[in-house]
């Protein structure tokens, strides 16, 4: 009987170890899958940023290829830098802003 008990005890320990290892593997795989999913999302976001930058670069290259003309400079100065010509008066329609139209 002593030998049978030792064998059962060893089998029980091996079974518990196998169950613990299986649980560890399942948890590890689950965590790895979550990490992969997160990395794929990051890759997609970075790819979107790359695509946006490529479009912006192409637009800038078009401007460079066409050459910068006076109209472009005037438009950028007015819209982006809020500049005006000397002696020029700029009027702002406050009613338009107040009504949202």
JOMOCOR-V18708 format. One record per pair of residues at least 12 apart in sequence whose C-alpha atoms are under 6 Angstrom apart, sorted by sequence separation. I is the first residue (numbers start at 1). J is the second residue. If there is no record, write none. Layout:
<<I J> <I J>>
This chain:
none
